[in-house]
Amino acid sequence: MSMPTSAGFKSSREPLRIGVIGAGFIAQVAHLYALSQIPEARIVALAEPDDGLREAVSRLFGIESAFRAYQEILDRSDIEALVICVPRRAQSHLVTKALSGARAVLSEKPMAMTLEEATKMVSIAQRSGASWTVGYMKRYDIGVQRFSNLFTSLRASGELGAVVDVHMRDFCGAYGVAAPPHVRRTGSRQNRYPEAPIAPDFIPDTLRAGYEYTLNVASHDINLLRALFGDDITPSRFSVRSNRVQRMIFEAGGFLINLVVAPVDIGRWDQRLDVTFERGRLSLVLPSPLARHESATVVLERAGNSQMITVPASEHIWSFEVQARSFVEAVRQGTETITSGAACLADVAMIDSLWKKVECRD
């Protein structure tokens, strides 16, 4: 998959006019920052219900128009695309409104809280012709792309034999790096957005927090696994323990994929994928999302030799920036990104399927 780079992303047209809804932590350190690095994009409006936060963030990023109500941005015909970064339970309501008006949207993950809701949103986007990108920024990491290319090559050549086992862990209870500079909200966040139900009806109240955790955390891992192994992987077993550890097993033809996620804090970001072949192993070590100067690392082991493959500083672009560039380019060209709403619908469908067979353990 080809990604736009600083050198390869050129346009003689005026910058894409973008409105941003939500000015919280991730909106600032990720989306607003990434867009501010792209000459082909211009943030022209910000909507945020918290008065102090809205004013401070609009000054920090030089945004010319700032509104308390998100509808002010939705009503502006001069805004070509929207970035929506609000609390996840409120996100689908705003994204649906934007897609219904044929607006291009980049929204955070998860795309929706339920499969039913996500399916309706994809249909709305398809009917209106709106471009919709879901924020699985790990897919845009240059190191992840190199891992994917090497994995595909090794499977095709057969030089390491067949895949016999896949393990992935996501023990990311803490970012593990200092947060980039940002404006802190004063006081508690008020709920000023309409919220969707947090889980489908078949999930009892006692398990809804666990379901939301799967959507928020494990959906990143599931999205990556689907990208690498295709849509043929099928959920086999799913267990949730009282300490919030979630273990998922997928059938993938001749081997199993084991994924475990838990809010473990070991002082650093700990997210890793190990693919074991008959004669070697290929591993992917993912950086903290807040590590702006790091790409994923690839490790290849075979015949007693270990090779670490890193992205040189001269070739590194932060995954959030690559995602933003891909979004802007897709809007301009009338194409879809690799994490379009339609492409990511299968993530929510897989999570829905897992929770229909959940085993609860002490």
URFENNOR-V349463 format. One line per field, one symbol per residue. psi: psi as a letter, one per 20 degrees, with the letter a starting at -180 (. if undefined). Layout:
# URFENNOR-V349463
psi->???
This chain:
# URFENNOR-V349463
psi->ppqqrhhjnqpirqqpopqpopkaghgghfgggghiiohjqpoiqppphogggggghhggjlphppqgphhhghipiiphqqponrphhighgggggghhjkpppoqrqqhriqggggghggggghgijppppplmihhiphhghhggggggghhhhjhjaqpiqpppqnmmiqhiqpprprpqqprqpqojqqqrqiqrhipqhijhhgghggghghhgghggghhhirjipppgqpqprhjjpppppqpldjrqppppqqmpojirpnpqppoprhkaqpqpoqrqhinhjqrqqppppqljppppoqpqhiippphhggggghggggghikaqrilrgghihhghhhggggiikqppq.
